[in-house]
């Protein structure tokens, strides 16, 4: 059976959508999908840590380091006071939560 554009649209409407939210670098959490650079794919944040200033005992106020969860050998850093767009698990676009998509699926099967 051939799928039509209408079928594709209905399938698209049944997939939950995570909302992109802006958070400061200090509020980024492990597990977030971080869009660090414009026009590049996002990375999933793994373990995060702070370090000391090179040659000193004070903490570096300008860098928060993290490992890429999908590529644990890759280390990157963000600034704690700058805002970054992230996808956070459990934060959905209004009307696109899993419950909304289940309701649409039930409507399609029932009607």
N, C-alpha and C positions, 0 to 999 in steps of 0.2 A: 504494500500500500504506500502510495506517495504522500509525503507530508506537505501540507500547504503552508503558506505564510501565516494564515490564521492559527494553524496548529502550533507553529513556532512561537507565535505571540503568546498563546495560552501557556505553553511550557515555560516561557520566560517569566510569566506572571506567577509561576508556582515556585520560584527560587527566591529564598530570603536574601535581602540586600543589607549589608553592613553599612552603617553611616560613617562618613569621614568626619572626624572631629579634630579640632585644633587644640593641642595641649602643649604646655611648656616642656622643655627638655627634662626638667627635674621631675615632671609628672608622668613621663613615659614609663610603662611597666613592661616587664618581660612577658612575652606573648602577644604584644601589640604588633600590628603590621605597620611599619614606619615608612613613610614616603620622605626619605631624607633629601633627595635631590629632585629638582623639578624635571619632568619628562623622563624619569627613570622608574623602573619597576620598584615596588616597595620591598622591604626586607622584614622578616619576622625577627623581633628582638629576643635574644636569649639572655644569658647571664649579664648583669650590669655591675659596674664597680667604679669607684673614684680612685684617683692616685695622688701621689704627692708631687709637688713642684720639683722638677729636676734639680738636684743639688741642694734641696732644702727640706725642711721638716713640715712646712705648711701644706694643707690640702690644695690641690689645683681647683680654683673656683670657676674655671672656664671650660672644663671638659668632663663629660661623663662617658665612660667607655662601655661598649657592649659587644658581645659576640653575635654574629648572625646565627639564628637558630637553625636555619637550613644548611649553612656552611660554617660549622663551628671553628674552623681554622681562620676565619675572616674576622678581624677586629676593626671596629669603626668607633667614631666618637660623635657626640652632639653637645651643643652648648646648653647648659641648664636653664638659661633665661630666654632663649629664643623659642618661638612657637613652631611646632611641626605638625603636619597632618598625619593622622593615624586611623587605622581601622581597629576598633577594640571589640573583642568578643563580647556578645550580648548587647551591643548598642546598634540598633537597627534603624533604617530609614522608616519614618512614620508610614504605617500601612504595609510594611514589607517584613514584619517579624515572622518567625516560623508559624505562629498561631494564625496570622492573617493568611498566609499561603495555604495552610491546612484548610482553613475555612473556604477559600476559593476552590481548592481541590474537591472538597465535599460538595460545593455548589455545582461544579462541573459534572461530577458523577451522579448527582441527584437530579439534575435538570437536563 
